[in-house]
Amino acid sequence: MTEPKVILIGPPGAGKSTVGALLAYQLGVSFTDTDTDIEATAGKPVSDIFIEDGEQAFRALERDAVEKALRSADGVLAVGGGAVLDEGTQRRLTGRPVVYLETGFAEAAKRTGLSQARPLLIGTNPRATLKALLDARLPIYQRLAWITVSTDDQEPGQIAAEIASQLDRQP
């Protein structure tokens, strides 16, 4: 059975896609992003899925994409920030090489731009929504993490290098 070498988790704006691609390049392995897989399956962007089909439909697509990627990805795998909310996904990630890209509220707000490209942040108070989202997910990210890397005030290349360095030190 094929298995990812590294699984990246973290909130919106943590850099999972950007850092994941750089890390995969550094390690000489493939890169898989479940959000990209979802968009390919649905034939439309994630934001359109949320708007047109609803969050529940998106989460079902996400659950399937993560399950499939965990069976087929053999390099670096980035999963959407909310994928960890699904209990089945939590079980599937437990005991695997999960790296939590830790991002503080101020940095996440800056990176996401609180834009409509982030469908869960659409609403009357996107800053409050982001704060609540981070607070709710933090214990899950921390529990699943094999390695935690702070992304605040770091460039994607630095973050990828830090992950690669920590992977080298794992038994």
N, C-alpha and C positions, 0 to 999 in steps of 0.2 A: 504494500500500500504506500502510495506517495504521500508525503507529509511536508508542510511548510517548514523551512528552517527558522523563520522568524514570523511572528504575527504581531502587527502593529495595531494598538487600540489607543483611543484618546478622544477628546472632545472635538467639535468642529473647530477648524483653524489650528489644530495641533501640528499639522504638517504631515499627516499620514501618507498622503499621495506623493507629495514632493520628496519627503525624506525616504519613503519606501523605494521610489525609483532610484534615488542616489545610492541607497544601501544595497539594493540588488546589483547595481553596477559595480560597486566596490567589492561585493562578495562573488561576483561572476555568476549570478543566478538570475532566474526569471522574476518578474514582478507582476503580481495580481492585485487588482483593486476591486473589491466587491461592488462599489458604487458604479464603476465602469461596466462590470458584468450585468448589473441590474439594468442600466440604461440600454445595453445591447439587447437584452431579453425583452424589455418593454418597448423598445424603439422610440424612446423619448427621454429627456433629461429627468433626473430625480425630482427637481422642483416641479415639473409638470405632472409627475406621478402623484405627488402630494396634493396638488391643486385639483387635478382632474379625477383622481381615483381615491384619494384620501390616504391618511397615514396608515390605516389598517392594511390596505392593499400593498402599500410600500413595504411595511414590515414583513408581510408574507413573502414578498419577492426577496427581501433582504435575508430572511431566515433561510430560504432555499439557496440563495447565492453563497452564503457563508458555509452552509453544509456541503455544497458541491465543491467549493474552493478548498475546504479542509481535506477533502478526499483527493483532489487533483493538483493543487498548487504544490510546487516543489522548491520554491524559493522564498521570496519575501511576500507576505500577504498583508494587505491593509484592509481592515473591515471598518464599515461606517461607524461613526461615533455612537449611534444608538443601538447598534446590533447587540451590544452586551446586555441590553434590557431583557432580551428573550432568555428565559430560564434554560431552554434547550441549548441555546448558543453558549450560555455560561458553562453548562456541563461539558460541551464539546471543547471549550477552550481551556478548561481546568487541566493542569498538568502539562500543558504545551508551552513552547518557548514564546511567551507573550511579553511584548515590550509595551509599556504604558508611556506614551508621550505626554508628560505632565505639562499642563499649560495653565497659568494663572488667569483669573477673570479679566484683568486689564489687557493682557496680551491676546487672549481669545477674542475679546471685543474688537481689538484693533485689527486682528488678522481676518476676522469674518466680515468686518465692515458692517456688521449687522444688516447684511443685504438680503434681498429676496432670493438670491441664489441659495440661501440657507433656509429651506422651507419652514423649519421649526421655529425660526426667529421672526417670522411674519406675525405681526400683531400690533396691539396698541402700545406695548412697552417691551421692545425687543431686548433691552438691557436686563430687565427683570426676568424675562423668559430665559435668557442665556444663563443668568446667575442660578435660577432654579434648576435648569438642566444640568449645569455643572455640579451643583450640590447633590442632586439625586444620583448622578452617575459615579461620582468620585469613589464611594466605598466599593463599587463593583470593579472599577478600573484597578484600584489598589489591591483588591483581593485576587484578581486574576493575574496580576503582573508578576512575571519572573524577574524582570528588570524594569526599573523606572528611570526615565531620563527626562530631566527638566529641559523644556524647549524655550523658556523665556530668555530673551536677549541673546539667542544663539541663531546662527545661520543654518540653513538646512544641511549644508556640507559638514558643519561641526557636529550636528546632532547625529548624522549618519556615521561619522567617524567614532563618536562616543559609543554608539550602539555596537559597532563592529569591535571596538576595543573590549567592551564588556562581554561580548559573545566569546571572545578569545579566552576570557578568564573563567568561563563556565565549565563545570566538569563534564 
